[in-house]
Amino acid sequence: MDPDPAHVPRIERLESRSVRDTDGVTWLVQEIRDWGYDRRASSSLVFTSDDVMRRVRDYPANWIELPATELLRISFGV
């Protein structure tokens, strides 16, 4: 049975890019807006590798243009 669409959380994917860290691990970085799970309906950056996922709520508006090293620092809250 399909869930009621009025109660299905909605995640809007805004932009994304892939970066590689100094260990050769590839990260998918996606800017998302979470309309269903997060009562703030705020944007976040989600960093995903094969083994790890990180979510960052405070990030610069020009994140898509940042060098990979600087973007990955943001994923650690630095």
N, C-alpha and C positions, 0 to 999 in steps of 0.2 A: 504494500500500500504506500503510495506517495505521500510525503508529509504535506500539510497545509502550507501553501506558498506564503501566506501571511506570517507564518512562524519560522520560516527557514532563514537562518542568518545569511546576510549578504556581505560578501567581501569584494570590494572593487579594487582591481589591480591597476595601478596608475602607470608606473614605468618600471623597467627592469634592465639589469645588465649583469654580465658575468665578470668576475675578477679572479686572479690567481694570487695566492699568498706566497711568501718566500719559501714555504715548504712544498710548493707545487700543488696545493689543494685548491680546487676550483670552488668558488662561492657564487651562488645566484643571489643577487641583491634585488629585492622587489619593494617598491613603495606601494603600500596598500592602505585602503580606508576600510575600516571594519564597522559595518552598520548594524550588525546583529549581536555580536558577542561583547562588544565594548560600548558601554552606555555613553561614552564621550564621543563616539563616532569620529575619532581622530585618525590622522595618518600616522603610519609607522613604516620604518624600514625593517624588512625581514631578511636576515642573512641566513642562507641555508647551504650546508655542505652535505656530503654523504653521511656524516656522523653527528652534526651539530646544527642547531637552529638558535638564532639570537634575534630578539626584537628590540628595536631602538625607537623611542618616541620623540626624542629631542635630537634633531639633525638639521644640517644646513639646507636651505632651499636649493642650492646648486650641487647637491650630492652627486647627481648624475655626471657632472663634469670633473669631479675630484679624481686625482690620481689614485690608483688601487691601494697603495700603502696608506694614504690618508683616510680613504673610505673604510678600510679594514680596522684602523684605529678607532673609528667611530663605533664599530661593533663591540668594542671592549669598553665603551664609555669614556674613552680618553679624549 
